[in-house]
Amino acid sequence: MLALEDSLNMGQYFIIANLDKKEYIDPRKFTAGAKLWEICVNTTAGVLPFLLRKSNDIGSGGDIKKNYKNAGRWAGDRIAVIGDHDTTGLFLKVELHFKEISEEVMAEFWDFVEEKYLGPREWEAIPL
């Protein structure tokens, strides 16, 4: 958990929360940064379609070929990208009271995308 004083000096960091299931993912656990730009250009952005997928079909061209527990886990739920500078207190509430599911989601995500096809895992390596 980041102390607010430290985060104000370093910029704003974000987590992605499911407000209905009371779960969240921490982009820092995805070998990515947690600032908004870093989330947008790295693996965290790819995880969202995996979590939000709405389909019960398995195996159709380029789609999911296994029955992953987390594929579609957040489909239809209220999702928020919450910054630690948000004045509502939601960031701290999520960190203290919601379940973090980053590691279990990442294990399935890496298997799904067959890590070798994902490309650079560090946002600094992505050419602009």
Buried (B, 14 or more C-beta within 10 A) or exposed (E): EBEEEEBEEEBBBBBBBBBEBEBBBBBBBBBBBBBBEBBEBBBBBBBBEBBBBEEEEEEEEEEBEEEBEBBBBBEEBEBBBBBBEEEEEBBBEBBEEBEBBBEBBBEBBBEBBEEEEEEEBEBEEEEE
